[in-house]
Amino acid sequence: MPDSPRPVRSLALLICAALALAGCQLSPVYGGGSQSAPATLLADIGIAPIPERSGFMVRQALEEQFGHSAANPRYRLEVALDDQITAFGVRGDSSAARERRTLRARYRLVDVATGTVLVDDTAAADAGIDRVSSNFAVVAAETTALERLSIDIARQISARLARYARAAKG
């Protein structure tokens, strides 16, 4: 078996990939750091109260994503949630074997001064939950699923708003 120049081949592939990436004109969404369009937009958003426990958790996750809670926001984020748990998979005793928790969010970014809706979109996430004999374990699993789904929804909303800011800037 001939001695193959593996490092040379890897370096050549890396150079080709770098050249291809440079040609596609990709640029980081947050290029410019805290002065970038997405960062300045997110810093200027106030999050309207969202009812119920799921709303509280999504709002907290959004505040963590945005890194603040704006005092005098230029924009208002309105979020309406639909939180559902659906049981499926039947055992011999007619009880459910699994659940699916689905969290859907319809959100709108509104310019506070004019009332103009700038973004009107949806985000959704779901998680599977095993039903076990312990009710405490099931409730704990449902709560953990809601925490994960809230973070996922907040990330989706934050990413969509960052794309909006980037597109609006340029």
Summary of the structure (lengths in Angstrom):
residues: 170
radius of gyration: 22.3
end to end distance: 54.8
largest distance: 72.7
contacts: 454
relative contact order: 0.16
helix: 45%
strand: 29%
